[in-house]
């Protein structure tokens, strides 16, 4: 085609040309040149054609965004098909993916996300790219990928792949045998079992096991008669359990975990787990409570070839470690990074700590539960309290797997919940109420005119309450609490609008760690009686110093004239609280930052702004608290009841 179509254009004039209709995906070429006329248009000079100077200009029409890109995954993982979905790799094992353009597309970048993630990744430039992703937990994953070209982001593609469970424990002790050594259940091969013998004195089993009441065996079969889990109880001076040899190769990556409950404030260090060094002169590693640092520590100790002693520590919180409560502890050694890391209740404590020098010496002596060794022939740091569910892996577990271990699932699909306090006022009188069922032996003491009427703890809302030594649970770990309460409507009407009263709860150093609360929002007239009645809501969570609540609020006004069953759950692994009235969840799971409790557990009063107050008028009955977060309405129905 020629431009202009008639006449001639003046110098320095811009000309335009329209192409004929072009077809998507067809390869075209073009060239251009110009003529400059002179001598009354009888003569001309021609410019060079672009075809002769730079070659033809080729182009292809693409009027659409990229189609779904290709996704390939490399061994040890494989793409799921309609007929097969083979697991591969494992947590912490890299998965390598290659993203390629759809046939005919020219892509400039890609974005991806896993089914466990909400947001897309940052753009990865390139026509074909490879991305390495490290799964943190076992299970089926979907990876979604979309591509970009000059028109923008296009269609997405997705494939499924399965992450294998990864290596299981190489040592595992439940302490649920009737007598004798604690059996290593990590293997059924007798020759490979590292059974842990209990000391002749100071070590025993009792019903304070962290799994609580067990209804199914490890394979998921009903036991018929529920069994109370047992744990290892140690006296703090002579009791311990020990294997005959090493469980872990400590020069390779490993993880060790346990549940521990320090009975009361210790006078010396309390070791939970350790493994003796090869020369039997010290514990190569140890997880213990330090009276000097006033916190949990994961300690690595060894001597190099020159005899120089090395000590590396990963510290937990050194300000508010509670006693008399169950706490999950784990220590991880990463042999590649040469770091150690302490975890408390499934959460990493600070950053990984780098070993200070070279390769640590093998700690291939006995695996100890409840004591450690720092001088040859002189064991020390005897634990006083309970230890349960000790595990050891010959791999550095990911954060996600340690969080799962801290959740402590039972074979029935429930989260393990250990009843740590239980008070039922039915058929009782007097000024004290014994723990009726848990075995932890705390008693409630009534004060300020509170009374037992054979059905509940009766509170008049002025200064009456009941207290027990606390805390009952480690609030940085998961817990579940329940009670039933009937409000005194006449007494509440006399309170000011905005009055808040605690049903049960645990104080913290500066206020409320957690509790069930009633808040008076307004008053109304009962159309049947013409009486003024209180209108309020329930809360589960914490009363802030300014009077606001952190936690969950009931969906509807609090019921009057009858007892209300309320259950609250704090899930440390998800960092949320939940509230159930009866079996009905109220509100959504709500983000919640745990505060460690201290002092007396209270019924009918709350601690805020450094003082007791918030007295409840009403009757409270059936108070129970568990270590562990009940994870479903079904578990609450079967464990708590309607």
Residue pairs with C-beta under 8 A, 6 or more apart in sequence:
1 17
3 9
3 15
3 16
3 17
4 15
8 37
8 41
9 15
22 28
22 61
23 61
24 61
24 62
24 63
24 64
25 60
25 61
25 62
25 104
26 60
26 61
27 58
27 59
27 60
28 58
28 59
28 60
28 61
29 56
29 57
29 58
29 59
30 56
30 57
30 59
31 49
31 50
31 51
31 56
31 57
32 49
32 50
33 46
33 47
33 48
33 49
33 50
34 46
34 47
35 44
35 45
35 46
35 47
36 44
36 45
36 47
37 43
37 44
38 44
38 45
50 56
50 57
62 105
62 106
62 149
62 150
62 151
64 151
64 154
65 149
65 151
65 152
65 153
65 154
65 155
66 101
66 102
66 105
66 107
66 146
66 147
66 148
66 149
66 153
66 154
66 155
67 102
67 105
67 154
67 155
68 102
68 146
68 147
68 154
68 155
68 156
68 157
69 99
69 100
69 101
69 102
69 105
69 107
69 110
69 145
69 146
69 147
69 157
70 98
70 99
70 100
70 101
70 102
70 157
71 79
71 97
71 98
71 99
71 100
71 143
71 145
71 157
71 158
71 159
72 79
72 97
72 98
72 100
73 79
73 95
73 96
73 97
73 98
73 143
73 159
73 161
74 95
74 96
74 97
74 98
75 88
76 88
76 89
76 93
77 88
77 89
77 95
77 161
77 162
77 163
78 86
78 88
78 161
79 159
79 160
79 161
80 140
80 159
80 160
80 161
80 162
85 140
85 160
85 162
86 162
87 138
87 162
87 163
87 164
87 165
88 161
88 162
88 163
88 164
89 95
89 135
89 163
89 164
90 135
90 138
90 163
90 164
90 165
90 166
90 167
91 135
91 136
91 137
91 138
91 163
91 166
91 397
91 398
91 400
91 401
92 134
92 135
92 136
92 166
92 395
92 396
92 397
92 398
93 134
93 135
93 163
93 166
94 132
94 133
94 134
95 132
95 133
95 134
95 135
95 161
95 163
96 130
96 131
96 132
97 112
97 130
97 131
97 132
97 133
97 143
97 145
98 128
98 129
98 130
99 110
99 112
99 124
99 128
99 129
99 130
99 131
99 145
99 147
100 128
101 107
101 127
101 128
101 147
102 147
105 147
105 149
105 154
106 127
106 149
107 126
107 127
107 128
107 147
107 148
107 149
108 125
108 126
108 127
108 148
108 149
108 150
109 123
109 124
109 125
109 126
109 147
109 148
110 123
110 124
110 126
110 129
110 131
110 145
110 146
110 147
110 148
111 120
111 121
111 122
111 123
111 124
111 145
111 146
111 148
111 153
112 120
112 121
112 124
112 131
112 143
112 144
112 145
112 146
113 119
113 120
113 121
113 143
113 144
114 133
114 141
114 142
114 143
114 144
115 141
115 142
115 143
115 144
116 141
120 146
123 148
124 131
133 143
135 141
135 163
136 398
136 399
136 400
136 401
137 163
137 398
137 400
137 401
137 404
138 163
138 164
138 165
138 166
139 162
139 163
140 160
140 161
140 162
140 163
141 160
141 161
141 162
141 163
142 158
142 159
142 160
143 158
143 159
143 161
144 156
144 157
144 158
145 156
145 157
145 158
146 153
146 154
146 155
146 156
146 157
147 153
147 154
148 154
166 395
166 401
167 393
167 394
167 395
168 186
168 393
169 186
169 391
169 392
169 393
170 186
170 194
170 247
170 248
170 392
170 393
170 394
171 184
171 186
171 194
171 243
171 247
171 248
171 367
171 390
171 391
171 392
172 184
172 185
172 186
172 390
172 391
172 392
173 182
173 183
173 184
173 185
173 196
173 241
173 369
173 389
173 390
173 391
174 182
174 183
174 185
174 209
174 211
174 229
174 388
174 389
175 182
175 205
175 209
175 230
175 231
175 232
175 387
175 388
176 205
176 209
176 227
176 229
176 230
177 183
177 205
178 205
179 205
180 198
181 195
181 196
181 197
181 198
181 241
182 195
182 196
182 197
182 198
182 232
182 241
182 369
183 193
183 195
184 193
184 194
184 195
184 196
184 243
185 218
186 193
186 391
187 193
194 243
194 244
194 245
194 247
194 367
195 243
196 241
196 242
196 243
196 367
196 369
197 241
197 242
197 243
197 244
198 204
198 232
198 239
198 240
198 241
199 238
199 239
199 240
199 241
199 242
201 235
201 238
201 239
202 234
202 235
202 236
202 237
202 238
202 239
202 240
202 382
203 232
203 233
203 234
203 235
203 238
203 239
203 240
203 241
203 370
204 232
204 233
204 239
205 230
205 231
205 232
205 233
206 230
206 231
206 233
206 439
207 228
207 229
207 230
207 439
208 230
208 231
208 233
208 261
208 386
208 418
208 439
208 440
209 228
209 229
209 230
209 231
209 386
209 388
209 418
210 229
210 231
210 259
210 326
210 386
210 388
210 389
210 408
210 416
210 418
210 627
211 229
211 388
211 389
211 408
211 410
211 416
211 418
212 228
212 229
212 416
212 417
212 418
212 419
212 626
212 628
213 226
213 227
213 228
213 229
213 419
214 223
214 226
214 227
214 228
214 229
214 410
214 411
215 222
215 223
215 226
215 227
215 410
215 412
216 222
216 223
216 410
216 411
216 412
217 223
217 411
218 411
219 411
220 411
220 412
229 388
229 416
229 418
231 259
231 386
231 387
231 388
231 389
232 241
232 369
232 370
232 386
232 387
232 388
233 239
233 385
233 386
234 240
234 370
234 382
234 383
234 384
234 385
234 386
234 387
235 382
235 384
236 263
236 266
236 270
236 382
236 383
236 384
236 385
237 382
237 384
238 382
239 370
239 382
239 383
240 368
240 369
240 370
240 371
240 379
240 382
240 383
241 368
241 369
241 370
242 366
242 367
242 368
242 369
243 366
243 367
244 366
245 364
245 365
245 366
245 367
246 275
246 363
246 364
246 365
246 366
246 367
247 275
247 367
247 392
248 254
248 256
248 275
248 363
248 367
248 392
248 394
249 362
249 364
249 394
250 275
250 284
250 285
250 333
250 360
250 362
250 363
250 364
251 335
251 359
251 360
251 361
251 362
252 335
252 394
253 332
253 333
253 334
253 335
253 336
253 394
253 395
253 396
254 332
254 333
254 392
254 393
254 394
254 395
254 396
255 330
255 331
255 332
255 333
255 392
255 393
255 395
255 396
255 397
255 402
256 273
256 285
256 287
256 330
256 331
256 390
256 391
256 392
256 393
257 328
257 329
257 330
257 331
257 343
257 389
257 390
257 391
257 392
257 402
257 405
257 406
258 272
258 273
258 287
258 328
258 329
258 330
258 369
258 387
258 388
258 389
258 390
258 391
259 326
259 327
259 328
259 329
259 386
259 387
259 388
259 389
259 408
260 270
260 272
260 326
260 327
260 329
260 383
260 385
260 386
260 387
261 324
261 325
261 326
261 327
261 385
261 386
261 387
262 270
262 289
262 323
262 324
262 383
262 384
262 385
263 323
263 324
263 384
263 385
263 386
264 323
264 324
264 384
264 385
265 323
266 289
266 291
266 323
266 384
267 291
268 291
268 380
268 381
268 382
269 288
269 289
269 290
269 291
269 292
269 372
269 380
269 381
270 288
270 289
270 381
270 382
270 383
270 384
270 385
271 283
271 286
271 287
271 288
271 368
271 370
271 371
271 372
271 380
271 381
271 382
271 383
272 286
272 287
272 288
272 289
272 329
272 369
272 370
272 383
272 387
273 286
273 287
273 367
273 368
273 369
273 387
273 390
274 283
274 284
274 285
274 286
274 287
274 288
274 367
274 368
274 371
274 372
274 373
275 283
275 284
275 285
275 363
275 364
275 365
275 366
275 367
275 368
276 282
276 283
276 284
276 363
276 365
276 366
276 368
276 373
277 283
277 284
277 301
277 302
277 303
277 361
277 362
277 363
277 364
277 365
277 373
278 284
278 361
278 362
278 363
278 364
278 365
279 303
279 376
280 365
280 373
280 376
281 303
281 373
281 375
281 376
282 301
282 302
282 303
282 373
282 374
282 375
282 376
283 299
283 301
283 363
283 368
283 372
283 373
283 374
284 300
284 301
284 302
284 360
284 361
284 362
284 363
284 365
285 298
285 299
285 300
285 301
285 331
285 333
285 340
285 363
286 297
286 298
286 299
286 301
286 372
286 381
287 296
287 297
287 298
287 299
287 329
287 330
287 331
287 342
288 296
288 297
288 299
288 372
288 381
289 295
289 296
289 297
289 321
290 296
290 297
293 315
293 318
294 318
294 319
294 321
295 315
295 316
295 317
295 318
295 319
295 321
296 315
296 316
296 317
296 321
296 327
296 329
296 342
296 344
296 349
297 313
297 314
297 315
297 316
297 342
298 313
298 314
298 331
298 340
298 341
298 342
299 311
299 312
299 313
300 310
300 311
300 312
300 313
300 333
300 340
300 355
300 360
301 309
301 310
301 311
301 312
301 374
302 309
302 310
302 360
302 361
302 363
303 309
303 310
303 361
304 310
304 357
304 358
304 361
310 355
310 356
310 357
310 360
312 340
312 353
312 354
312 355
312 356
313 353
314 331
314 340
314 341
314 342
314 349
314 350
314 352
314 353
315 342
315 349
315 350
316 342
316 344
316 349
317 344
317 349
317 476
320 509
320 596
320 598
321 596
322 471
322 474
322 475
322 596
322 597
322 598
324 440
324 469
324 470
324 471
324 472
325 420
325 471
325 472
325 473
325 474
325 477
325 627
326 386
326 418
326 420
326 473
326 474
326 477
326 627
327 344
327 345
327 474
327 476
327 477
328 343
328 344
328 345
328 346
328 405
328 406
328 408
328 477
329 342
329 343
329 344
330 342
330 343
330 346
330 397
330 402
330 405
330 406
331 340
331 341
331 342
331 343
332 340
332 341
332 343
332 396
332 397
332 402
333 339
333 340
333 396
334 340
334 341
334 352
334 396
335 396
337 352
337 354
338 354
338 355
339 352
339 353
339 354
339 355
340 352
340 353
340 355
341 348
341 349
341 351
341 352
341 353
342 348
342 349
342 350
343 349
343 399
343 402
343 406
344 476
345 406
345 474
345 476
345 477
345 478
345 572
346 402
346 403
346 405
346 406
346 407
346 477
346 572
346 573
347 403
347 476
347 572
348 399
367 392
368 379
369 387
369 390
370 382
370 383
370 387
371 379
371 380
371 381
371 382
371 383
372 379
372 380
372 381
373 379
373 380
374 380
389 408
391 405
397 405
403 573
404 573
406 477
406 478
406 572
406 573
407 415
407 478
407 573
407 629
408 415
408 416
408 628
409 415
409 416
410 416
414 630
414 631
414 632
414 635
414 638
414 639
415 478
415 628
415 629
415 630
415 631
415 635
416 628
417 480
417 626
417 627
417 628
417 629
417 630
417 635
417 639
418 626
418 627
418 628
419 437
419 438
419 624
419 625
419 626
420 438
420 440
420 472
420 473
420 625
420 626
420 627
421 435
421 438
421 440
421 442
421 468
421 472
421 601
421 623
421 624
421 625
422 435
422 436
422 437
422 438
422 623
422 624
422 625
423 433
423 434
423 435
423 436
423 444
423 468
423 622
423 623
423 624
424 436
424 437
424 621
424 622
424 623
425 433
425 452
425 453
425 454
425 455
425 456
425 457
425 621
425 622
426 454
426 455
426 621
426 622
427 454
428 452
428 454
429 452
429 453
429 454
430 446
430 452
431 445
431 446
431 447
432 443
432 444
432 445
432 446
433 443
433 444
433 446
433 452
433 457
433 466
434 443
435 441
435 442
435 443
437 624
438 624
442 468
442 469
442 472
442 601
443 468
444 457
444 466
444 467
444 468
444 603
444 623
445 466
445 467
445 468
446 452
446 457
446 464
446 465
446 466
447 463
447 464
447 465
447 466
447 467
448 462
448 463
448 464
448 465
449 460
449 462
449 463
449 464
450 457
450 458
450 459
450 460
450 464
450 465
450 466
450 604
451 457
451 458
451 464
452 458
453 619
455 619
455 621
456 484
456 486
456 619
456 620
456 621
457 466
457 603
457 604
457 619
457 620
457 621
458 464
458 619
459 465
459 488
459 603
459 604
459 615
459 616
459 617
459 618
459 619
459 620
460 488
460 491
460 617
461 488
461 491
461 492
461 495
461 501
461 615
461 616
461 617
461 618
462 615
463 605
463 615
464 604
464 615
465 602
465 603
465 604
465 605
465 612
465 615
466 602
466 603
466 604
467 600
467 601
467 602
467 603
468 600
468 601
469 600
469 601
470 506
470 507
470 597
470 598
470 599
470 600
470 601
471 506
471 513
471 596
471 597
471 598
471 599
471 601
472 479
472 506
472 601
472 625
473 479
473 506
473 597
473 625
473 626
473 627
474 596
474 627
475 506
475 513
475 514
475 570
475 594
475 595
475 596
475 597
476 572
476 594
476 596
477 572
477 627
478 569
478 570
478 571
478 572
478 573
478 627
478 628
478 629
479 569
479 570
479 625
479 626
479 627
479 628
479 629
480 567
480 568
480 569
480 570
480 625
480 626
480 628
480 629
480 630
480 640
481 504
481 514
481 516
481 567
481 568
481 623
481 624
481 625
481 626
482 565
482 566
482 567
482 568
482 622
482 623
482 624
482 625
482 640
483 503
483 504
483 516
483 565
483 566
483 620
483 621
483 622
483 623
483 624
484 563
484 564
484 565
484 566
484 620
484 621
484 622
485 503
485 516
485 518
485 563
485 564
485 566
485 616
485 618
485 619
485 620
485 621
486 561
486 562
486 563
486 564
486 618
486 619
487 518
487 534
487 558
487 560
487 617
487 618
488 617
488 618
488 619
489 533
489 534
489 560
489 561
491 617
491 618
492 499
492 518
492 520
492 534
492 536
492 617
493 523
493 532
493 533
493 534
495 520
495 534
496 520
497 520
497 521
497 522
497 523
498 519
498 520
498 521
498 547
499 519
499 520
500 517
500 518
500 519
500 520
500 543
500 547
500 606
500 614
501 517
501 518
501 604
501 606
501 614
501 615
501 616
501 617
502 512
502 515
502 516
502 517
502 543
502 602
502 604
502 605
502 606
502 614
502 616
503 515
503 516
503 517
503 518
503 566
503 603
503 604
503 616
503 620
504 515
504 516
504 601
504 602
504 603
504 604
504 620
504 623
505 512
505 513
505 514
505 515
505 516
505 517
505 601
505 602
505 606
506 512
506 513
506 514
506 515
506 597
506 599
506 601
506 602
507 513
507 597
507 598
507 599
507 600
507 602
507 606
507 607
508 595
508 596
508 597
508 598
508 607
509 598
510 545
510 610
511 542
511 543
511 544
511 545
511 607
511 608
511 609
511 610
512 542
512 543
512 606
512 607
512 608
513 542
513 595
513 596
513 597
513 598
514 540
514 541
514 542
514 551
514 568
514 570
514 595
514 597
515 540
515 541
515 542
515 543
515 606
516 538
516 539
516 540
516 566
516 568
517 538
517 539
517 540
517 541
517 543
517 549
517 606
517 614
518 536
518 537
518 538
518 539
518 558
518 616
519 536
519 537
519 538
519 539
519 549
520 534
520 535
520 536
521 535
521 536
521 537
521 557
522 534
522 535
522 536
523 532
523 533
523 534
523 535
524 532
524 533
524 535
525 531
525 532
525 533
526 532
526 533
533 560
534 560
535 557
536 557
536 558
537 553
537 554
537 556
537 557
537 558
538 553
538 554
538 558
538 564
538 566
538 579
538 581
538 586
539 549
539 551
539 552
539 553
539 554
539 579
540 551
540 552
540 566
540 568
540 577
540 578
540 579
541 549
541 550
541 551
541 552
541 568
541 577
541 590
541 592
542 549
542 550
542 551
542 595
543 549
543 606
543 608
543 614
544 550
545 608
545 609
550 592
550 593
551 577
551 579
551 590
551 592
552 568
552 577
552 578
552 579
552 586
552 587
552 588
552 590
553 579
553 586
553 587
554 579
554 581
554 586
554 587
555 586
555 587
556 586
558 564
563 619
563 621
564 581
564 582
565 581
565 582
565 640
565 641
565 642
566 579
566 580
566 581
567 579
567 580
567 630
567 636
567 640
568 577
568 578
568 579
568 580
569 577
569 578
569 580
569 629
569 630
569 631
570 576
570 577
570 592
570 594
570 629
571 577
571 578
571 589
571 629
571 631
572 594
572 629
573 629
574 589
575 591
575 592
575 593
575 594
576 589
576 590
576 591
576 592
577 589
577 590
577 592
578 585
578 589
578 590
579 585
579 586
579 587
580 586
580 633
580 636
582 642
583 633
583 636
583 637
583 642
585 633
599 607
602 612
603 620
603 623
604 615
604 616
604 620
605 612
605 613
605 614
605 615
605 616
606 612
606 613
606 614
607 613
608 614
624 640
626 639
630 636
630 639
630 640
